[in-house]
Amino acid sequence: MKHGAFFLIHKPKNNHSNGTHQKKVRLDKSEGKVMLVVSFDYQGLVYYEFIKEGITINKQAYKEILVRLRDAIIRKRNQLFKSKQWKLLHDNVPAHRAIIFQDYLAKHSVSVLPHPPYSPDIAPCDFFFFSKLKMTLKGRRFSSSSEVIENATKPTPRNQLFKSKQWKLLHDNVPAHRAIIFQDYLAKHSVSVLPHPPYSPDIAPCDFFFFSKLKMTLKGRRFSSSSEVIENATKPTPRNQLFKSKQWKLLHDNVPAHRAIIFQDYLAKHSVSVLPHPPYSPDIAPCDFFFFSKLKMTLKGRRFSSSSEVIENATVELNKLRKIDFELAFQQLFSHWKKNV
């Protein structure tokens, strides 16, 4: 358990001396701060609370927090609590070493993991929890402590969906899914199940989408162990890695929609880098010299009776494009780029 995450709310000051408007890059004293005490394990959050303004985390306050934490463990991790296999990990601030606190730990047989001084790399609150929380709030300004707390505890879309009880479970009819013990669990937690006709893989997303797509990425490869299969099946995609590296750039032409302020603001907000595109330059637009020209060639001379038929045939042709086709297109783009830009 760790305490002391501070979210600073400040307004930078400007120097208006001599009639100039000179900005200084400095950290001013914050208008307010919010302290969060949190405890979690490998399954997720166990207990947290935001400390009211004016309250100091001394030995007595920390003992009271541990009492509430113990109650939370009894409620949320009851089997673990009864087994007495859980351990407390916190750092070495004075409140954690106070006699009143040590007596409480001994009385309730709470085992504490040793924590070397000045070791944030073995404190999950430091290297994981608070750093992750701060990243989500980084660069944002809040007008009050309550606004900080609201944004820090805002539920995820799936959490909101769960609470709304508007979600439904879809699975097939294997015996395990029809077992009484499972049906009782569903009824107890008010889980609604979509009907699934027998032998109907075409309405099972796991069959027609998820596993078929996963198998395609692993097709033709041989693995020496189960762990190697798992490692390759869960490996991030190259595009996911590229996105995180922020090395990708956007290339599009200069139509008005691409130059609109609302769009430029979105690009700036998400730090999207855009390659310059000279006007009237289809030879450096892969969509012009490669993609659409190639697609039109495959459909040339054919007649379609409806838009849906066009879409169906165009989709078939799109799926025929190979990785090497895209690689050649980007090589061609690079060649054109050197000549024209």
LOZA-837240 format. One record per atom (N, C-alpha, C): x, y, z. Coordinates in steps of 0.02 Angstrom, whole numbers, plus 50000, padded with zeros to 5 digits. Layout:
XYZ...
// end
This chain:
500434994150000500005000050000500445006250000500235011149964500645017049955500215023249957500455028649987500075034849985500515040549962500195045749936500575051649917500595053249844500055051949806500025054049737499745061049734500115065649705499895072649703499735074749632499145077349621498955079949556498955087549563499415090849530499505098049538499035101849492498735107049518498315111549480498625118449485498925120949432499245127449438499125131649375499185138249384499145142949329499815146549323500165145649267500815149049260500735156549259501215160049290501195167349293501585170349235501385176249213501725179649158502035186149183502595188149152502935194349170502705199749123502365204949149502125210349107502535216749115503125216249143503535222149154503745225149087503815231849086504025235649027503545234648968502915232948985502415232248933502485226048890502945221548908503045215348868502665209748900502525204848859502155198848883502635193048878503045192148929503575187248928503375181148969503405175248936503215169048971503835165949003503745163549063504285160149098504095152749106504565148449089504445141349098504675139449168504195138649212504365136849281503755133549313503865130049367503325126849404503115131349461502515134149457502255138249511501955133849565501865136849622501545133249677500845131149657500675124949671500015122449650499465125649691498885126449658498305129149693497995123949739498115117749725497825112449766498135105849750498035100949792498285094249780497805089149809497825083249781497385077949804497815071849821497705069049880498095063249901497665056949896497945051849866497595045449856497975039949892497615036049932497885030149963497575024149928497985019549905497725013949866498075007449885497705002049880497974995349891497704990749837498144986649808497924982149754498344975849755498094970749721498474964549712498454962649639498664956549623498704954549553498024954049519497484953849558496814953549529496514960449516496794965649547496524972349537496484976249602496094981649601496034985949659495684982349716495954983149777495634980449837495314986149877495674991649884495404997249923495755003649902495365009149900495675015649891495235020949923495545026449940495175032249966495565038549952495205043949939495515050549930495495054049998496075056350020496125059450086495855066550084495445068250132495155074950135495705080050148495595086050122496075091450130496185092950204496805094250222496965095950291497145090050335497025083950310497185077950350497895075550333498285074350384498965071850375498975064250388499355060650347499415053450358499945052250411499735052350474500185050650529500065043450549500375041350604500325034350623499605032250640499225036650672498535034950690498095034550628498185039350582497785039350521497945033250479498585031350477498785025550437498505019050467498485018650533498195012850565497455012150547497095017750547496385017650530496275015650457496745017750414496705015650344496795008150338497265005350376497374998150374496774994350399496424997050449495814993850473495304993350416495224998850379494754998850323494994994250267495654993950257495934989450207495794982250225495894980550289495764973650312495034971750301494584976350314493874975050302493744973850228494084977750185494004976950112494264970150089494824967950119495094961350101494614955850121494304956550180493814951550203493224951150154493004956950128492434957150083492614954650013493194957049987493354955849917493814949849904494214948049954494684942449946494604937850006493994935650018493844932050080494244925550086494284921750033494654915350036495394916650049495674921650016496374923450027496474925650099496014929650125496064932050194496064926150243495604921450232495554915650277496174911250274496484910950215497074906650207497694909650239497654916250254498224919950284498854919550240498734919050174499304918650128499474925550098499094930650116499234937250087499754940950129500124945450096500644949350129500564956650110500774960950154500734968150144501414970850121501404974750067502014977950043501914985450043502304988850082502294996150082502994998650098503115005250089503795007750098503935009350171504485013050183504735013850251504625020750281504095024150262503965030650292503815029750366503935034950407503865034150480503185031350503502645033350470501975030850491501935023250486502295020450438502265013150427502685009450479503145012950513503585009650561503395011150633502855015050642502645017050710502445010950752502575011250817502425005650862501685003950862501245009150862500525007850863500305003850802500645005150746500485001650684500764994550685501384993850710501694987250714501294982650761501034985550816500624981650863499984979150828499684983350787499074981450751499224975650703499794976150668499984970850621500094964250658500444964550715500574958450754499934955450782499484959750806498854957450835498444953650784498444955850721498034952750669498444948150623499054946550645499474941850608499564943750535499694950150524499814952650455500554952150440500724948450388501424947750368501614953250320502204956350332502434961950291503054960050253503054961450187503644960150147504164965450161504804963650166505324968650178505394973350117505504979650130505564984650077506194988750089506724987650049507334991550059507194998950049507555003250086507445010550077507645012850007507305017949983507455020949917507425015849861506895012049859506825006749808506155007149772506045012449733505405013049698505305007549646505865004249624505804999149573505504992549600505424991949666505074986049692504434988249728504204994249712503564996649739503074997349682502604992649674502124992949618501754999549614501645002749671501305009249669501715014449631502375013949636502815018749603502915017049530503125010749516503315009149446502715007349403502125006349434501545004449394500945009049406500665008949466499995011749477499975019349467500365023049507500325030349503500605033049438501135029749412501405032049348500895031149292500515025649294499995024349244499415029349251499225030549314498675035249327498855042349305499475044349320499695051049302499725051949226499915046549190499945047049117499265048549087498735045649116498065046749089497815053849102498095057049155497875063749173498375069149152498925067049123499475071549106499235077049058499445083249073499295088849029498605091849037498205089049081497535091649091497515096049153497065100949153496995105549209496315104749241496295104749307495665103849343495545109849388494915111649394494745117749432494625116349506494565110049525494435108449595494665101449611494715099949676494895093149698494375088149676493735090049679493205085449660493255083549586493495088249545493565086849473494155081949462494685082749502495245078049498494995070949515494635070449570494395063949593493915060849542493485064949514492995062449465493355059549404493875063049379494235060649320494685054649336494955054549397495395048949416494995042449426494365043049444493955037049459493435035749406493465039449350492965038649298492955031449273492365028249271492345021249249492495020549175492765014849156492895013449086492235011949051492215012448984491595010748948491325003848965491754998848973491514992048989491224991849060491534995649105491274995949173490574998949173490475004249134489815007349129489315002549098489544998749047489104993849015488904988449064489384986249105489234981049154488704983449204488794989649228488314992249277487624993349246487594994749181486954995949149486554989549138486904983749143486584977149132486274976549063486564980249014486314979848945486714974848904487224971748933487634967148895487334960148898487494956048848487244949248844487824944548827487764938448849488274933248837488064928948777488534928048731488414923548674488944918148675488724911948682489184906248677488804900348648489164895148628488834889548594488544884648645488354878748620487954874048662488344867948686488994868648697489374863048723489114861248793489194855048815488904852848879489084857348938489704859748940489914863948997489494870349002489274872948945488874879148945488154877948966487944871448963487254869848981487194866649050487764865949084487774862749150487364866849201487044863349247486614866549297487004871449339487614869549360488014873949402488154880649367488244880249300488374886349262487744890449253487184887049240486544890449233486344894049298486504890749354486354893849419486764900149429487394899949408487824905849414487564911649373487354910049311487084915249267486454918449298486014914149324485394916649354485544920949416486024918649457486194922249518486434929349503486814930049448487114936649431486724940249375486124937749361485674941049312486004942049244486354936849221486694937249156486204934849102486094939049052485644937248997486044933848942485784928348916486134924348866485754924448800486104926048745485804925848680485714918648657485144916948626485054910048602485544908448547485794902348545486284900248495486064893448466485804893448405485594887048374486174882248369486054875848375486604870948369486904871148299487554869648296487914869148232487844875548190487974881248221487894887648187488514891948196489084889948167489694893948175489644900848142489164901648095489104908148061488804913548105488544911748163488314916948210488724916848274489314913848270489784913648327490394917648310490464923848335491044928048318491714924748330491734920448381492364916848394492554912448335492044909548302492174905048245492314908948181491844913448161491924916548096492404922448096492604924748156493064930448158493694929148198493614928248264494194928448308494694922848295494484916548303494954910948296495174910048224494724911348176494934910748106495474915848090495404921948117495914927148105496564925448140496524922848202497114920948240497474915248206497094910348181497404904648147497764906748083497474911748048497794914047986498484917048000498554920548056499204923648072499724918348093499494912548117499954907348140500014901648090499624901948035499594896547986500284895047957500444888447953501064886247922501674886747966501594889148026502164889748072502174883848121502774881948143502844876348189503134878948255502864876548311503074878748377503304872648417503814873748458504114868148494503784866848562503374871548586503054870648651502414874848656502014873148706501394877048717501554884348733502084885348772502264892248791502444896348730502754893148680502934896648619502314898548578501814894048579501174895548546500844901548579500814901448645500504906948683500864913448671501534913248671501934919248661501784922348593501744918148540501624920748473500894922848463500434919548498499724921348491499564927948525499944929548577499804935748615500294941348599500744940248552501234945348533500884951348503501084957548523500774963448493500884963648418500404966248380500484966648308500994972048291501314971448232501804976548212501504983548212500864984248191500564990948189500454993648260500294989148307500214991248377500874993948403501424990348387502084992648408502264999248374502084999748310502225005848273501855011748303501225010648322500815015948352501135018448416501345013748459501645015548522502315019148513502675017548460503325020648448503255027848423502655029648399502515036348372502965038048313503175032748275503595033848217503195034148152502545033248156502135033248096501925040348077501775041348012501565047847988500955046947943500555052147939499955052147898500095055647832499895052447776499955055647710499265055947679499035061947665498395062847630498445069247589497965070247543498005076047499497725082347533497615087547492497455094047520496725096247511496265091647510495565093447503495365097547566494865101847560494675106247616494555102647683494245096747680494095093147743494735091447781495285090147744495925088347776496275094447806496065100447785496385106547810495955110247861495375107447877494915110647923495215111247993495045116648029495315117948095495155112248144494525109848141494325104448188494755098248178494965096948116495385091148101496105092448123496345098548110497025100348131497095100048207496575102248242496585101948315496625094748339496255090248305496265083148324496965080248314497285081848257497955079348243498445081848296498395088248314498845091148364498735087948433498105086848450497935083948515498235077048523498245073148468498495066248471499195065548443499535071148433500235071148411500345067148347499895068148299499955064648234500365068948187500905066148161501345069548114501085068448043501045073948003500785073547935501335075147885501395070847834501875072147781501605077547734502025082147711501785087347665501585084247598501065086947568500815084347505500695090147457501155091047407501065096547359500405095847322500085101347305499445100847268499545097647199499015094347176499015091247109499605086447099499695082047148500255077247144500015070047155499625067347107499375060547116499935055347116500525057247088501075052447085501415051347152501255055347203501515053847270500935052147318500365050247289499795048047329499665040647315499885036147360499795028947348499075026947332498595030647359497895028947342497765029947268498105034947237497995036447165498395031747120499065031447132499485027747084499495020247097499245018047155499255010847170498565008047186498275010347241497695006847269497075006947224496825012947211496205013347172496305011347099496895013047071497035011047002497045003446996497335000047046497374992747046496674989747054496284992847099495604990347111495164991147050495224996947017494814998246957494994993346901495634991646895495844987046843495514980246850495434977946911495144971346923494384971246910494074977246915493344977646905493164980446837493664982346798493554985546733493154981146686492654984146653492264980546603491704976246631491634975946697491104971846727490504976346744489914973346743489294976946758488984974146821488754978646864488454976546928487754979346932487304975546963486604977446965486424981747025486864982147074486714986047135487354988047170487294992847216487874995047256488154989347298487704985247325487934979647367488354974747327488194973847263488584969347221489274972347207489294978947197489944982347189490374981347250490074982547308490444981847372490684974747382490254969947367490434962847375491034960947332491024963047268491564961347222492204965247238492124971547258492704975547276493054972747338492654970247385492934967247447493334960947430493074956947383493434950947362494114952847333494124957947291494754960047259495234963047311494964966847359495394969747411495744964347450495384959047465495684953547505496214949647466496234950647400496734947247359497404950847360497394957247381498024960947384498504957847434499124957047413499624953747456500064958947490500404956647541500874960947577501394963847530501634959647483502154961947436501904967647392501254967647376500964973047335501034979747371500884979747436500934985947476501664988047484502104983147493502814984747500503074988147436502884985447378503094988347314502814995447305502184996347328501875002947322502265008147363502495006247422502865011047464503575012247437503855007147404504495008247371504415013247314503855012547277503705017147223503585024247249503235024647306503125031147338503785034547355504245030647384504885033347404505265036047343505225032347288505555034447226505255040947200504575041247199504245047347176504395053247223504435051747287504545057047337505225060447325505735056447311506395059247301506425063747239506005062147189506005066047127505605072447134505065072347174504585077847172504565082347233504815079947290504755083947351505435086147377
// end
